[in-house]
């Protein structure tokens, strides 16, 4: 999760203008679901990396591929959308707030 947050920080701190069209950007509702999935696999990675980091890395990469396939996007789609939302005033913050609420709901259903 730390790598993902560091990646997010780098993107947010770039301050460059992104030339994209709206059709290249994942809609915020779908992007929120993707962020939820990403955080869940990052949490899974953090719990298993202490046993065997190489295996954990392979599982993480496989999980990322699965998420992108499930949502029918590419890594580039994800990256462009993350860059786009990070440059929009408060929009990425709102996406993360919604994602956190969804994770809390999932967690309460498990308990």
N, C-alpha and C positions, 0 to 999 in steps of 0.2 A: 504494500500500500504506500509505503514511503517513496518508492520509485515513481509510482503514478502521481502522487502529490508533487514530487519534485518536477516531474514532466509538466504537470499542470502549471506549476509556478513559473517554469521557464517560458512556457507559451504566453502566460499572462504578462510577463515582464518584458516581452519583446517590444511591444508598442508599435508594431508595424501594421500597415493596412493590408487586409487580406482581400484579394480580388476574386470573389466568388459570386456565383449567381444563386438565387434562392433555391433552385432545383438541386444544387450540389450540397445543400445543407440539410442535415437530418432534422426533421421537425422536433420541436422541443419536448413534446410528450414522449415520442419514441426515444429521443436522446436520453431522457430521464430514465427510462427503462434500461437502456444500455449502461448508463452510469451505475445503476443498482447492480446489474449483473457483474460489471467490472469490479466494483467494490467487494462483492461477495467472493469472487475468485481470488482477489488480492488477499482477502482475509484467510481464505483456504490456503493460499501459498504461504502466508506468514506462519500458519500453524504446522505445516509439514516441512518447511525448509530446514528445521533444526535436525530432523532425522537424516535427510539426504538432500542437500541443496541442488545437486544436478537433476535428480528425479523431480524435485519440486519445480525447477525451472521448465523441465519438459512438460509437466502437467499444466503449468501456468500457460505456456505457449499454446498447448492443445486447447485449453479452456478459452483463451482469447479467440482462437480460430473458430471454436464452436459458437461463441457469442456472435461473432461477425457473421457466420453462416446462418445462425438462427434469425438474426435481424436483417439478413440479406443486405449487408453492407461490406465495405472493404475497410482495411486499416486507414487508407487514404480518406475515405468518407468520414470516418471517425475523427481523424486528425483535423481535417478541414472544418468540421462542425465544432470541434473543441476550440479551435483557433477563432472561429467566427463568434461563438458565444462568449468567449473570454474578452472580446473587444466590445461587446454590447453592455451598456450600462446596467448592471445588476442582474442581467439575464442568466449568466452562469451561476450566480449565487442562488437565484430562485430554483434553477434546475437541481442544484445540489441540496437545497432545502427540501424540495419535493422527493428527491432520491432518499434522503435520510429518513423522511417520514415513512416512505415505503419499506425501507429496511427495518424500521422499528415495528411496523405492522407485521412483517414476515417473522420477526423475532418473537413477537408476542403470541403469534399463532403456534410457534414451536414450543413455547413454554407452557 
